[in-house]
Amino acid sequence: MKESEFSSLAEQTMISIEEAVENSGAEIDYDTISDILTLEFENGSKIIINKQTPVSQLWVAARSGGFHFDYDETSQSWRLDSDSEQELMACLSRYCTEQAGEEVLLS
């Protein structure tokens, strides 16, 4: 994947995550600075999502660990590099639910 294509896909994904957080109804603050999206929860915990351009991945740091996502052309979605059955938004929903202490559905 070309760097420009990755940057465009990653940027659109970050915007989609922000919109999904906004529409979820959960008490999650978010902020984007220099390609790093930070989700902050009422309990002070955070999830950090950032672009890793050299490897064309999105990296997610949550309480439960660090996760790397590759873009899958076939499904047109970001998939966990260690388990391609797991899609980014589903994983983020799970991570947010764990950290928020309430059901959070991001779509």
NORWO-V662731 format. One record per backbone hydrogen bond with DSSP energy under -1.0 kcal/mol. CO is the residue of the C=O (numbers start at 1). NH is the residue of the N-H. If there is no record, write none. Layout:
CO NH
CO NH
This chain:
2 6
3 7
4 8
5 9
6 10
7 11
8 12
9 13
10 14
11 15
12 16
13 17
14 18
15 19
16 20
17 21
18 22
19 23
26 28
29 40
31 38
33 36
35 51
36 33
37 49
38 31
39 47
40 29
41 44
45 41
47 39
48 61
49 37
50 59
52 55
52 57
53 56
57 52
58 69
59 50
60 67
61 48
62 65
65 62
67 60
68 81
69 58
70 79
72 76
72 77
77 72
78 88
79 70
80 83
83 86
86 80
87 91
88 92
89 93
90 94
91 95
92 96
93 97
94 98
95 99
96 100
97 101
